[in-house]
Amino acid sequence: MRVFIPAVLLSCMLSGCSFLGFQLRRHAERAPPEEAAGIKFPASFENETHVPGPMAVALEVAMNEFLPPGSGITTNDSDKRVANCLSRRSSYEILLMKSSDDLFFVRFIPNLKRCGLEDEILDGGATYAIDGRGRVLDVR
């Protein structure tokens, strides 16, 4: 019994980071060097989209709440194509609106055509109200 208790304590101590919510960050996939070598960076971002820091935080918070990394949509339907499509972040149109310096709205609208499907989802998606501190105020 004495051997068992220290092993359990050691196990708990070693996995303590997971108990506290610390997890390894998943890094983005990198292209092979020969493919990356052909990329030409722009000389200017003059006419591009500007996303202020607080708005980027609001988008990240809403996206992680709406469709957390590694999660997916489950279904009992034998045809899993729609569920698989809705499980991909790239399947959504995202609308961002700054209401004030401390209030942002983020709307997710499914676009199944991005998966080659013609189905329509009438009540899919969600709209999040996120404050400037990155807190979810409401979801509809």
Sequence and secondary structure as in RCSB ss.txt:
>XXXX:A:sequence
MRVFIPAVLLSCMLSGCSFLGFQLRRHAERAPPEEAAGIKFPASFENETHVPGPMAVALEVAMNEFLPPGSGITT
NDSDKRVANCLSRRSSYEILLMKSSDDLFFVRFIPNLKRCGLEDEILDGGATYAIDGRGRVLDVR
>XXXX:A:secstr
 TTHHHHHHHHHHHTHHHHTT           HHHHTT    S  TTS    HHHHHHHHHHHHHHS TT     
SSS  HHHHHHT GGGEEEEEEEEETTEEEEEEEE GGGGT     SS  EEEEEETTS EEEE 
